[in-house]
Every structure is written in C-alpha cells, then in structure tokens.
C-alpha cells in the first residue's frame, strides 16, 4: 500500500473532518451526485427514444418475417454456419436496442417511483417492449429445436462458433420449454400478472411514510435509524417500521400470495420438480451445490451468528439483544461519518492498490455521472448496479447517508459496475453473468475496501468496531440470506396447499429468523412484519442465496490472493471479463477452487469464524 493510499484511508477513518455531532444532527456530506441518463436518452420526450422505439418495432417485424419457421432449413443448408450466424447477430443487435430502451425507462422510474408521469412512461415502455419480445419469441425456441448434430456441424469452422457458449447455455432450457403459442401467452400475460404485482409493490413501498420524531420518513432513512448509536432511536425506528408495515400487511400478503401462485403455475407447466429449480437453472448451478451451501451455513449457525450475537450482547451488558440492536454500533464505537469525497477516495484507493485497471474503470462512474447517490422521496430504496446494454454503460444507484456501511455499499455496487463494464465486450447475449458469480466482484470490492481500512486502524476501539461491522455484514450476507432462502422455500411450499394468511407468512418468518439469529437476539412484537419490505422476495424469488454463494466464494478467492498475490489480479479481471461466456466451474478452475466439493463452503465460512475469534481476543 502506498503512502498516498494510507493517508486517504486515515482521512476516511477520521471522518474527513465531518464528525457526527449527534444521533440526528445534520451532517454535510458534500455534493452528492445524481446520474445523467442522457447517455441513454435525453428525456421522456426525447426524439431519439421515439425513433429507437419505432426502429425496434420495424426491425422486430422484419426479423420475424426473415427467420420465423426457417431456422431448420438454414441449419440444413450448405452455408448453415454463416446463415445462422447472421441471424443470431441480428437478434443480438435487437436485444441491445430493446435493452437500451427498457434500461432508460426503468432507471428513470427508479429515480422517482412516486411520479405518475414516470410511472406511466415506464409502464408504457414495458408494455411495448414486451410486445416486441413476443415478435422475437420464436427465435430461441426454434434454435433449441435444431438437431444437436446439425448445430454442431454448423459451428464447425464458421463464425457461428463465436456464439457457442450462448447456444449451449440456452439449450439447457429445452426440457422446460413450451409450445410457441403457450410461450407467447405466458409472455403477454406477464404484463398483467407478475410485472403488475411487482409494480404495485414498488409503488406501495415508495409511497409509505413512517412517523418518526415528528417527521414523516421514507423507508431508506428510517432503516438507517436502526444503526443509530442511541438505543432509543433504534427502538423508535423499529416500532415505526412495524406499525406502518403492519398497517399494510394485508396488501403485502396479497402481493406475496399472487406472485408465489403465479410462479407455481409457471413451474408446473414447465415441469420444474422443486420450487427453486427455475432459479438454479437461471443461475446455471446444480441444485446439489445450493443444497450443500444451505446445509453448510445452517450447520454453522451456532459457530457464526449465535456465537457473535452472544458476544455482542455481552458488550452491551445484556443477556439478550432486542431485534433493533442487531446492527447497532458497539457501545464504544467511534462515531464516523464519511463525506462523499472521502467515500469515493476510500473505494478508489482500495481498488487501485489491488489493480490500477480496476480503479480506472470504477473512477469513470464518478467522473462521467453514472452514480445516483442522494436519498429522496420516491427514489427506489436500497442500492443496485444496472448493466443497461453493452453499447452503453452501467449505472449505480445508492442511498448515501455517510455511514461506514454506506461506504461498503458503494464499494459493493461499484464492484458490480466494474464487472458489468469488463464483461460488456461479450455482447448482449454473453455479457450477463449468472447470479452465482454476479456477486463475486461486488463482494470482493467490499473486502478490498474493508481490508485496506482495517490495515490503517491502529486504535483498538476502532479496530474492534470495524471488525464487528464487517462480521455483521458477512452474517447479513451469508446467514441472513440463507435464512431468507429457507423462508422463501417454506412460503412457496406451504402456498401449494392454499392461500397463506399474514399470520402464516409471519410465523414462517419468525421461525427461520429465530433459528438463524439464535438465543441472544429477542425477536419482540413487531418483528414478525419485517418480511414485508424485502424486495427480493417479490422481484427475484430465491435470488438471495446468490449473496451467500458470492460471499463464501470471495472469502475463498481472497484466501488464494493472500497466499499467492502474484498474477492474481490479472486472473481475477480475466474472470470478470468472461461475463456469461463460460460456466462458473471453468472460471474458478484457474484459482484451484471447486464449488462442487462439499468442503468448499467450509473454507469461506471459516474466515468468518476466524474474525469472530479475533473479536473475542480483543475483549
């Protein structure tokens, strides 16, 4: 680590001159950037947007006229490889164009989901793009009906071989494909089905207001209060969260029931045996690997979360922690606020110490207006990195409040952004990464930032506070996400017997949370409603295990890096640049890692145990 890097980290640890004066005192974080979406389109009334939408409609019709019902003949022709290559390349160009249109509409909507004009713009765009996708639906279905031997022959010594990874990937969907007519119905009905329920959830969450100390807060600032140093503030925030969620629990229950039933219908028609099998297929990971991960984490609950929260309760001088104390800063934790400039420098310096190229990619997000940071009414809660399309660039959304966890979130989302940028040259069909590896760069970016900050912490209280915060983040990423996965499994399985009541869903939530958090956390009244605001259950069923997968994988990767740093950064960036062009097992092989080995997960979990042991030694 260079001297310049150490100075930057020390400045960030000191709060960059902006110490928090109190639990609720306003803090100057400096100018917070808002993204510039004009790299996609200039506005809702953009002539370029209208022109691209019109071009997409015309090109989709032309594409269907040229290729629908003809791919089998192309595969049998003398020039099969060239003919099919031209078709796939045109299809990829259309995917990029429609992706750009939909990316703009969704990002604009995420900026203020409470704005009726944006909501209509998003809804109209989604409806039109879904209709266009219907025009193209035949293509992958027909490709998957081609004879394996003919397709292999068409790829032999022809340009079509470029798309071999994508063709092999989509052919894994063949056992679950339906007829063209049924696929068309499923696609068109999604607009009034799952997509509509998702939108209802998003707009409801964005419109909720939580009464707190005479203010009406949106969700994100209220959740930030659960990390306040003042226990009274945390308790009041938890009570406000529970009251408002409880008042809307019937609506959230209806949304959950509708979406779980919608998925069950789809799974039944597509002949998926298990409730999570469609997610495993989308992730290109074997069910057995996920089951091994779930079993390993569940078995480690006593050694991880139970052990840590018992230690934290002792630090607080209590036999048990209330649920609102779970993520509370330690009693003697130095109060630190990171102005935006220091957060930026902290992350970029950590990235640069690992790989200057990685930092150069991340720096573009700051310099070119690709980040939206300030919390504001109507803005989508949480954080994400949107890849948009390979012909454009990713965008990052965070709700930045200046807390240390916000810096880690920034590092996390920028990791996604770097990954998406490096993978973009693979094109619209092969740039996307399965979720099992999609969290690799994000969690690795967090780890780099944390390790660099920790190396600069000489004060015992500071070091303990940082270690504790990191352990809690890892528990939230591994233990909590596996508990989320188990909760989803229970809800989806129990829903098959009939509609679930709010009490039934809440009971499942309390059961898995109690099991995962252990006896040192008291799950008091109100906590039973907390499942209702977690968007992953709504938008991406069973997505959550990807976080645990990614964290354990990164822990193993980081161990390889520590043992043999020479050449690691180059291999790591090559893995990111591969995007979805290679299966995860092939991408991990250069690092000597095998997720199919049952002992693999123990490697990642052991790192968390070691950090808890270090905390115990600090007293």
C-alpha positions in Angstrom: 0.0 0.0 0.0 1.4 3.4 -1.0 1.8 6.3 1.4 -0.8 8.2 -0.6 -3.3 5.4 0.0 -2.6 5.2 3.7 -3.2 9.0 4.0 -6.6 8.6 2.2 -7.6 5.7 4.4 -6.6 7.6 7.6 -8.6 10.6 6.5 -11.7 8.5 5.9 -11.3 6.7 9.2 -11.2 10.1 10.9 -14.4 11.1 9.2 -12.7 13.5 6.8 -13.3 16.4 9.1 -17.1 15.8 9.3 -17.8 14.2 12.6 -21.4 13.4 13.5 -22.4 15.9 16.2 -25.2 13.7 17.4 -27.6 10.9 16.6 -29.9 13.1 14.5 -27.7 16.2 13.8 -27.4 17.1 10.1 -24.0 16.3 8.6 -22.6 17.9 5.5 -21.7 15.0 3.2 -20.7 17.4 0.4 -22.3 17.4 -3.1 -24.0 14.0 -3.8 -24.0 13.1 -7.5 -27.2 12.4 -9.5 -26.8 10.3 -12.6 -27.0 11.7 -16.1 -29.3 9.4 -18.1 -28.8 11.4 -21.3 -26.1 8.8 -22.3 -29.2 6.7 -23.0 -31.8 9.3 -23.9 -32.4 13.0 -23.2 -35.8 12.7 -21.6 -39.2 11.1 -21.8 -40.0 13.3 -24.8 -36.7 12.5 -26.5 -37.0 12.2 -30.3 -34.1 9.7 -30.1 -36.2 7.5 -27.7 -39.2 7.6 -30.0 -37.1 6.9 -33.1 -35.4 3.9 -31.4 -38.8 2.5 -30.3 -40.1 2.8 -33.8 -36.9 1.3 -35.3 -37.2 -1.6 -32.8 -40.8 -2.3 -33.8 -39.9 -2.3 -37.5 -36.8 -4.4 -37.1 -38.6 -7.0 -35.0 -41.2 -7.4 -37.7 -38.6 -7.6 -40.4 -36.6 -10.1 -38.3 -39.7 -12.3 -37.8 -40.5 -12.2 -41.5 -37.0 -13.2 -42.4 -36.4 -16.0 -39.9 -39.6 -17.4 -38.3 -40.1 -21.0 -39.3 -37.0 -21.1 -41.4 -34.1 -21.9 -39.0 -34.4 -25.7 -39.6 -33.9 -25.1 -43.3 -31.0 -22.8 -42.6 -29.4 -25.5 -40.5 -29.6 -27.9 -43.4 -28.2 -25.6 -46.0 -24.7 -25.7 -47.4 -23.9 -22.3 -45.7 -25.6 -23.1 -42.4 -22.9 -21.6 -40.2 -23.0 -18.2 -42.0 -26.8 -18.1 -42.2 -27.3 -18.9 -38.6 -24.5 -16.5 -37.5 -26.2 -13.6 -39.4 -29.5 -14.4 -37.7 -28.0 -14.6 -34.2 -26.0 -11.4 -34.7 -29.2 -9.6 -35.8 -31.0 -11.0 -32.8 -28.3 -9.8 -30.5 -28.5 -6.3 -32.0 -32.2 -6.2 -31.3 -31.6 -7.3 -27.7 -29.2 -4.5 -27.3 -31.6 -1.9 -28.7 -34.6 -3.1 -26.7 -32.3 -3.3 -23.6 -31.3 0.3 -24.0 -35.0 1.4 -24.3 -36.1 -0.6 -21.2 -33.0 0.4 -19.2 -33.7 4.1 -19.6 -37.4 3.6 -18.7 -36.6 1.6 -15.6 -33.7 3.8 -14.4 -35.9 6.9 -14.8 -38.6 5.2 -12.9 -36.2 4.2 -10.1 -35.2 7.8 -9.7 -38.8 8.6 -8.5 -41.3 5.8 -8.4 -43.9 8.2 -6.9 -44.0 10.4 -10.0 -47.1 9.5 -12.1 -45.6 10.6 -15.3 -42.5 8.4 -14.8 -44.7 5.5 -13.7 -46.8 5.8 -16.9 -43.7 6.2 -19.1 -42.2 3.1 -17.5 -45.4 1.1 -17.8 -45.9 2.1 -21.5 -42.3 1.2 -22.4 -42.6 -2.1 -20.6 -45.8 -2.9 -22.4 -44.3 -2.0 -25.8 -41.0 -3.8 -25.3 -42.9 -6.9 -24.0 -44.9 -6.9 -27.3 -41.7 -6.6 -29.3 -40.2 -9.5 -27.3 -43.2 -11.5 -28.4 -42.3 -10.9 -32.0 -38.9 -12.5 -31.3 -40.0 -15.3 -29.0 -39.9 -17.9 -31.8 -36.1 -17.5 -32.3 -34.7 -19.2 -29.2 -37.5 -21.8 -29.3 -36.6 -22.7 -32.9 -32.9 -22.7 -32.2 -33.5 -25.2 -29.4 -35.4 -27.5 -31.7 -32.5 -27.8 -34.1 -30.8 -31.2 -34.1 -27.6 -31.2 -31.9 -25.5 -32.8 -34.6 -26.6 -30.3 -37.3 -26.0 -27.4 -34.9 -22.5 -28.7 -34.0 -21.7 -29.1 -37.7 -22.9 -25.5 -38.4 -20.5 -24.2 -35.8 -17.5 -26.1 -37.1 -15.0 -23.7 -38.7 -17.7 -21.0 -39.1 -18.4 -17.6 -37.5 -21.3 -19.2 -35.6 -18.7 -20.8 -33.2 -18.4 -17.3 -31.6 -21.9 -17.9 -30.1 -21.2 -21.5 -29.0 -21.3 -20.6 -25.2 -24.7 -18.8 -25.7 -26.2 -21.6 -27.8 -25.0 -24.2 -25.2 -26.5 -22.1 -22.5 -30.0 -21.6 -23.9 -30.2 -25.3 -24.8 -30.2 -26.1 -21.1 -33.7 -24.6 -21.1 -35.0 -27.1 -23.6 -36.6 -29.5 -21.1 -38.7 -26.7 -19.7 -39.8 -25.0 -23.0 -43.5 -25.0 -24.0 -45.1 -24.6 -27.4 -44.7 -21.3 -29.2 -48.3 -20.4 -28.5 -48.1 -21.1 -24.8 -44.8 -19.2 -24.5 -46.5 -16.3 -26.2 -49.4 -16.4 -23.8 -47.0 -16.6 -20.8 -45.1 -13.6 -22.1 -48.1 -11.4 -22.8 -49.9 -12.3 -19.6 -46.8 -11.4 -17.5 -47.7 -7.7 -18.0 -51.0 -8.1 -16.2 -49.5 -10.7 -13.9 -46.1 -10.8 -12.2 -45.0 -7.4 -13.7 -48.1 -5.7 -12.4 -47.7 -7.1 -8.9 -44.1 -6.1 -8.9 -45.0 -2.6 -9.8 -47.7 -2.4 -7.1 -45.2 -3.5 -4.6 -42.6 -0.9 -5.7 -45.1 2.0 -5.8 -46.5 1.0 -2.4 -43.1 0.8 -0.7 -42.1 4.2 -2.3 -45.3 5.8 -1.0 -45.1 4.6 2.6 -44.3 7.2 5.2 -43.0 6.3 8.6 -43.7 8.6 11.6 -40.6 9.2 13.5 -39.8 12.0 16.0 -42.3 14.4 14.4 -41.2 13.6 10.8 -42.6 11.5 8.0 -39.7 9.4 6.7 -39.4 7.2 3.7 -38.2 3.6 4.1 -34.5 4.1 3.5 -33.8 6.9 6.1 -35.9 5.0 8.6 -33.8 1.8 8.1 -30.7 4.0 8.7 -32.1 4.8 12.1 -31.7 1.1 13.1 -27.9 1.7 13.1 -28.1 4.8 15.2 -25.8 4.9 18.3 -28.8 5.8 20.5 -30.8 2.8 21.6 -33.9 4.9 22.0 -33.7 6.0 18.4 -33.3 2.4 17.2 -36.3 1.2 19.3 -38.5 4.0 18.0 -37.4 3.3 14.4 -38.3 -0.4 14.8 -41.6 0.5 16.3 -42.4 2.9 13.4 -41.4 0.3 10.8 -43.5 -2.4 12.4 -46.6 -0.1 12.8 -46.6 1.0 9.1 -45.8 -2.4 7.7 -48.4 -3.9 10.0 -51.0 -1.4 8.7 -50.3 -2.6 5.2 -49.7 -6.3 5.8 -52.8 -7.4 4.1 -51.7 -5.8 0.9 -48.2 -7.2 1.1 -49.7 -10.6 1.9 -51.9 -10.4 -1.2 -48.9 -9.5 -3.4 -46.9 -12.4 -2.0 -49.7 -14.9 -2.4 -50.3 -13.8 -6.0 -46.7 -13.9 -7.1 -46.0 -17.3 -5.4 -49.1 -18.7 -7.1 -48.0 -17.2 -10.4 -44.6 -18.9 -10.1 -46.2 -22.2 -9.1 -48.3 -22.2 -12.2 -45.3 -21.5 -14.4 -43.2 -24.1 -12.7 -45.9 -26.7 -13.0 -46.3 -26.1 -16.7 -42.6 -26.1 -17.3 -42.2 -29.3 -15.2 -39.7 -28.0 -12.6 -39.6 -30.5 -9.8 -38.6 -28.2 -6.9 -39.8 -24.6 -6.1 -36.3 -23.2 -6.6 -35.2 -25.2 -9.6 -36.0 -22.5 -12.1 -33.7 -20.2 -10.2 -31.0 -22.8 -10.2 -31.3 -23.2 -13.9 -31.2 -19.4 -14.4 -28.1 -19.4 -12.3 -26.6 -22.3 -14.1 -25.8 -24.0 -10.9 -26.7 -27.5 -9.8 -29.4 -28.0 -7.1 -27.0 -30.2 -5.1 -24.4 -27.4 -4.9 -27.0 -25.0 -3.4 -28.3 -27.6 -1.0 -24.7 -28.2 0.1 -24.3 -24.4 0.7 -27.6 -24.2 2.6 -26.6 -27.2 4.8 -23.2 -25.9 5.5 -24.4 -22.4 6.6 -27.3 -23.9 8.6 -24.8 -26.2 10.4 -22.6 -23.2 11.1 -25.3 -21.1 12.7 -24.0 -21.8 16.3 -20.4 -21.1 15.3 -21.3 -17.9 13.5 -24.4 -15.9 14.2 -25.2 -17.5 17.6 -21.7 -17.0 18.8 -21.3 -13.5 17.5 -24.6 -12.1 18.9 -23.9 -13.7 22.3 -20.6 -11.8 22.2 -22.3 -8.6 21.2 -24.9 -9.0 24.0 -22.0 -9.2 26.5 -20.5 -6.0 25.0 -23.9 -4.3 25.6 -24.1 -5.8 29.1 -27.4 -7.6 28.4 -28.4 -11.3 28.5 -30.2 -10.7 25.2 -30.2 -8.1 22.4 -33.5 -6.7 21.2 -34.0 -7.2 17.5 -33.5 -3.4 16.9 -30.0 -3.8 18.4 -28.8 -6.4 15.9 -27.0 -3.9 13.7 -26.3 -1.3 16.4 -22.8 0.2 16.6 -20.8 -1.0 19.5 -21.2 1.0 22.8 -17.7 2.4 22.5 -17.6 2.7 18.7 -16.1 5.9 17.4 -18.8 7.9 15.6 -17.7 8.3 12.0 -19.3 9.9 9.0 -17.8 9.7 5.5 -18.4 12.7 3.3 -18.9 11.7 -0.3 -15.4 12.7 -1.4 -13.8 10.5 1.3 -16.0 7.6 0.4 -15.0 7.9 -3.2 -11.3 8.2 -2.4 -11.5 5.3 0.0 -13.0 2.9 -2.5 -10.9 4.0 -5.4 -7.7 3.8 -3.4 -8.6 0.3 -2.2 -9.3 -0.8 -5.8 -6.1 0.8 -7.1 -3.9 -0.9 -4.5 -5.3 -4.2 -5.9 -5.4 -3.3 -9.6 -5.0 0.2 -11.2 -7.1 -1.0 -14.1 -9.9 -1.9 -11.8 -9.7 1.6 -10.2 -9.7 3.2 -13.6 -12.9 1.5 -14.5 -14.6 2.5 -11.2 -13.4 6.1 -11.5 -15.4 6.6 -14.6 -18.6 6.1 -12.6 -17.7 9.2 -10.5 -16.3 11.3 -13.4 -18.9 10.6 -16.0 -22.1 10.9 -14.0 -23.0 7.2 -13.7 -24.0 7.3 -10.0 -27.1 8.5 -8.2 -26.4 8.9 -4.5 -28.8 11.2 -2.6 -31.8 9.7 -0.8 -35.0 11.5 -1.7 -38.7 10.9 -1.6 -39.9 8.4 -4.2 -36.4 7.1 -5.0 -36.1 3.3 -5.1 -34.8 2.1 -1.8 -31.6 0.1 -1.3 -28.9 0.0 -3.9 -28.1 -1.6 -7.3 -25.9 -1.5 -10.3 -27.8 -1.7 -13.6 -25.8 -3.1 -16.5 -28.0 -1.4 -19.2 -26.6 -2.7 -22.5 -23.1 -3.4 -23.9 -23.5 -0.5 -26.3 -23.9 1.9 -23.3 -22.6 1.6 -19.8 -23.8 0.6 -16.3 -25.4 2.9 -13.8 -25.2 2.7 -9.9 -27.9 3.7 -7.5 -27.2 4.1 -3.8 -29.0 5.9 -1.0 -25.9 7.5 0.6 -26.2 8.6 4.3 -22.4 8.8 5.1 -22.3 5.7 7.4 -19.5 3.2 7.2 -21.9 0.7 5.8 -22.8 3.1 3.0 -19.1 3.2 2.0 -19.2 -0.6 1.9 -22.4 -0.5 -0.2 -20.7 1.9 -2.6 -17.7 -0.5 -2.9 -20.2 -3.3 -3.5 -22.1 -1.7 -6.2 -19.0 -0.4 -7.9 -17.7 -3.9 -8.0 -20.8 -4.8 -9.9 -20.3 -1.9 -12.2 -16.7 -2.9 -12.9 -17.8 -6.4 -13.6 -20.5 -5.3 -16.0 -18.1 -2.9 -17.8 -15.4 -5.5 -18.3 -18.0 -8.1 -19.5 -19.7 -5.8 -21.9 -17.5 -6.7 -24.9 -19.0 -10.1 -24.9 -22.2 -8.6 -26.4 -25.8 -8.5 -25.3 -26.1 -12.3 -25.3 -23.0 -13.3 -23.4 -22.2 -10.3 -21.2 -24.8 -11.2 -18.5 -23.3 -13.2 -15.6 -25.2 -15.9 -13.8 -26.2 -14.8 -10.3 -23.9 -17.3 -8.6 -20.9 -15.3 -10.0 -22.7 -11.9 -10.3 -22.0 -11.1 -6.7 -18.3 -12.1 -6.9 -16.9 -8.7 -8.0 -19.2 -6.8 -5.6 -18.3 -8.7 -2.5 -14.6 -8.7 -3.5 -14.7 -5.0 -3.9 -16.2 -4.7 -0.4 -13.4 -7.0 1.0 -10.7 -4.9 -0.6 -12.1 -1.7 0.9 -12.5 -3.2 4.3 -9.1 -4.8 4.5 -7.4 -1.6 3.4 -9.4 0.4 6.1 -8.6 -2.2 8.7 -4.9 -2.0 8.0 -4.9 1.7 8.8 -6.8 1.3 12.1 -4.3 1.4 15.0 -6.7 2.2 17.7 -8.2 -0.9 19.5 -11.7 0.5 19.7 -11.6 1.5 16.1 -10.3 -1.9 15.0 -12.9 -3.8 17.1 -15.7 -1.6 15.8 -14.6 -2.2 12.2 -14.2 -5.9 12.7 -17.6 -6.2 14.3 -19.2 -4.2 11.5 -17.6 -6.5 8.9 -18.6 -9.6 10.7 -22.2 -8.3 10.9 -22.1 -7.5 7.2 -20.9 -11.1 6.5 -23.5 -12.6 8.7 -26.1 -10.5 6.9 -24.8 -11.7 3.6 -24.4 -15.4 4.4 -26.5 -16.3 7.4 -29.3 -13.9 6.9 -29.6 -14.6 3.1 -29.7 -18.3 3.7 -32.4 -17.8 6.3 -34.2 -15.7 3.6 -33.8 -18.6 1.2 -35.3 -21.0 3.7 -38.2 -18.6 4.4 -39.0 -18.4 0.7 -38.9 -22.2 0.5 -41.4 -22.5 3.3 -43.7 -19.9 1.9 -43.6 -21.4 -1.7 -44.1 -24.9 -0.4 -46.9 -24.0 2.0 -48.7 -21.9 -0.6 -49.3 -25.0 -2.7 -51.9 -26.1 -0.1 -53.8 -22.8 -0.4 -53.6 -19.1 0.2 -51.5 -18.0 3.1 -52.7 -15.6 5.8 -50.5 -12.8 7.1 -50.1 -14.8 10.3 -48.9 -17.9 8.4 -46.2 -15.9 6.5 -45.2 -14.1 9.6 -44.9 -17.4 11.5 -42.6 -18.8 8.9 -40.5 -15.6 9.1 -40.2 -15.8 12.8 -39.2 -19.4 12.7 -36.4 -19.1 10.3 -35.1 -15.9 11.8 -35.1 -17.3 15.3 -33.2 -20.4 14.1 -30.6 -18.3 12.3 -30.1 -15.5 14.8 -30.0 -17.7 17.9 -31.0 -17.2 21.5 -29.0 -14.0 22.1 -31.5 -12.0 19.9 -35.0 -11.4 21.2 -37.5 -11.1 18.4 -40.0 -8.9 20.0 -43.5 -7.9 18.9 -43.5 -6.1 15.5 -40.6 -8.0 14.1 -43.0 -10.5 12.5 -43.9 -7.9 9.9 -40.3 -7.2 8.7 -40.5 -9.7 5.8 -42.9 -7.4 4.0 -40.4 -4.7 2.8 -37.8 -7.1 1.4 -38.0 -6.6 -2.4 -36.0 -9.7 -3.4 -38.9 -11.9 -2.4 -41.1 -10.0 -4.9 -38.8 -9.3 -7.8 -36.4 -12.3 -7.8 -37.6 -15.4 -5.9 -34.7 -17.4 -4.5 -32.2 -14.8 -5.7 -30.9 -14.4 -2.1 -28.7 -17.5 -1.9 -26.5 -15.8 -4.6 -25.3 -13.4 -1.9 -24.2 -16.3 0.4 -22.7 -18.1 -2.6 -20.8 -15.0 -3.6 -19.6 -14.2 -0.1 -18.3 -17.7 0.6 -16.7 -17.8 -2.9 -15.0 -14.4 -2.3 -13.7 -15.5 1.1 -12.1 -18.4 -0.7 -10.8 -16.2 -3.5 -9.4 -13.7 -1.1 -7.6 -16.5 0.7 -6.0 -17.5 -2.6 -5.0 -13.9 -3.2 -3.4 -13.6 0.3 -1.4 -16.8 -0.2 -0.3 -16.1 -3.7 -0.8 -12.5 -4.9 1.5 -12.6 -7.9 -0.6 -12.7 -11.1 -3.9 -12.9 -9.1 -5.3 -9.6 -10.2 -4.8 -10.4 -13.9 -6.6 -13.8 -13.5 -9.3 -12.2 -11.5 -10.0 -9.5 -14.1 -10.0 -12.1 -16.8 -12.7 -14.0 -14.9 -14.8 -10.8 -14.7 -14.3 -10.1 -18.4 -15.6 -13.5 -19.3 -19.1 -12.5 -18.3 -21.5 -15.3 -19.1 -19.3 -16.8 -21.8 -18.0 -19.6 -19.5 -19.6 -21.7 -16.8 -18.7 -20.9 -13.2 -16.8 -24.1 -12.7 -14.5 -23.3 -15.6 -14.0 -19.7 -14.3 -13.0 -20.9 -10.8 -10.6 -23.6 -12.1 -7.6 -21.2 -12.5 -7.8 -20.4 -8.8 -7.9 -24.1 -7.7 -11.5 -23.8 -6.4 -14.3 -26.2 -6.9 -17.8 -25.3 -5.6 -18.9 -28.9 -6.2 -16.6 -30.1 -3.4 -18.7 -30.3 -0.2 -15.8 -29.0 1.8 -15.6 -25.8 -0.4 -18.2 -23.9 1.6 -16.3 -24.6 4.9 -13.4 -22.6 3.5 -15.4 -19.4 3.2 -17.3 -19.9 6.5 -14.0 -20.5 8.4 -12.9 -16.9 7.6 -16.0 -15.5 9.4 -15.2 -17.8 12.3 -11.6 -16.5 12.4 -12.8 -12.9 12.5 -15.2 -13.7 15.4 -12.3 -15.3 17.2 -10.2 -12.2 16.7 -13.0 -10.1 18.1 -13.2 -12.4 21.2 -9.5 -12.0 21.7 -9.9 -8.2 21.6 -12.2 -8.4 24.5 
